[in-house]
Amino acid sequence: MSTETGTSSGPELLLDLNRDVRRPLRAQLEDGLREAVRSGRLPAHIRLPATRALASDLGVSRRLVVDAYGQLLAEGYLVARRGAGTFVADAAGASAAAAAETPPSVPTFDFFPGFPDLANFPRNAWLRALRATLRDAPDRAFGYPDPRGALELRRALAGHLRRVRGVVADPETIVVCSGAAQGFFLLARALGGGRLAVEDPGLPAHRAILAEASAQLVALPVDEGGACVAELDALSAREGTIDAVLVTPAHQSPTGVALAPPRRAALLAWAGENEGLVIEDDYDAEYRYDRAPLGAMQGLAADRVVYVGTVSKTLAPALRLGWLVLPPRLLERVVSAKLLADHGCPTIDQLALAQLIDSGAYDRHLRQARRRYRARRDALVHAVARHLPNARVTGLAAGLHAVVRLGRPVDGMALMQAAARQSVGVYPLGYAYMDVRAVDDGLVLGYANLAEPAIEEGIRRLGAVLEEL
Ligand SMILES: Cc1ncc(COP(=O)(O)O)c(C=O)c1O
């Protein structure tokens, strides 16, 4: 098959033309451009490559590109500005054809809460770390991994977590896993079908993982002080003995509140009195903006708390690297579950991460990222004040997402769909409850993966959508 791929100066524009199929090249080019605009790969207002440059990249005549641009201009996908070039039209102003009924699969203004700034992945530092790893790693590093994780990484993590989060960490009690997600799976397996209290609202994906690993889940309500730990006794009396409690004390997921200090103490006391386990998901605690972070709870009771961490917010979810710091009594069961699951995480990436931490590049990246996200958080607050005057933003002190209370309940599905038609991705808080609230006044908005102007434009569009609903 002779497929040619072309990129040109200007926007990132990857188009495939396949000369082996019967569809004419001009039609293929038009399809490719339409798809790029609809999916948001080519966002509104971006300038297209000059026709001559694109023709040369694709190995086609300039006439063909001119004609394809002309067709999309006529359809309203593109606009021409005399002397300045051809641009992607504003989605709102696009013709009926451009507003084809299916919303783009990835909105241009996507407030998805799970992402750090994906464009800010420290590619060069990671490349250096990988190169050093491949150069220096002994041959044995290419054998089957240690199911607990590479010793170099466990050592680096122990030092980092002690220093930054006050975790009582010993390389011998750390297990590296494929993201926090796998950590929860392994823990549920190690608890052997035990009863687990989870924050409600919480992350549905994690509840599904825990349930799949046979945990019996009970809902622990959340209010302005975080998880309502005073209810644990009543919950136990009603539902049966609770073996473990999963909390996000630094920045509750998704409401964004911190677990109030008296509740932290009460939760540890509950664990002590009931031989219970606390699972501390510290997923985004590296980002605290307005005051020094509280240390991890694990630092106060290492024999009763499992500490869960991840690089998904500090580097990228794609790396799939996370870790558990375990009370010794759980270690063997978790390591055995990890061995049976996948024999251990990929060693080369683990060694690269160890290298990144040991070289200081990880800390430098975190410092820079914190500044960047603080500015984005502030942009969200300003945009909400400007375009959603009845709304209130909460959960701002830390992390990479906030909750916007709209001031009136809305149908989450209707809002998501209407926003998607304007290329805005929003995430209703109501879907984070165990009993889904189809109508609710909260939205969970991630701000880390959008630049300030995109935050402003996304919230402006959201304001317009809400007015119309
Ligand atoms: C509450 C919570 N915990 C943990 C994670 C990280 O999960 P993982 O390491 O599997 O990507 C996330 C990611 O969005 C999260 O929201």
The ligand as a Gaussian input file, in Angstrom:
#p B3LYP/6-31G(d) Opt

LIG

0 1
 C       -8.794000      10.132000      42.467000
 C       -7.707000       9.673000      41.553000
 N       -6.796000       8.805000      41.996000
 C       -5.790000       8.368000      41.213000
 C       -5.683000       8.796000      39.925000
 C       -4.543000       8.304000      39.094000
 O       -4.825000       7.053000      38.585000
 P       -3.747000       6.314000      37.671000
 O       -2.444000       6.382000      38.384000
 O       -4.269000       4.939000      37.533000
 O       -3.703000       7.031000      36.361000
 C       -6.608000       9.675000      39.404000
 C       -6.503000      10.125000      38.015000
 O       -7.288000      10.840000      37.473000
 C       -7.640000      10.129000      40.238000
 O       -8.560000      11.003000      39.805000

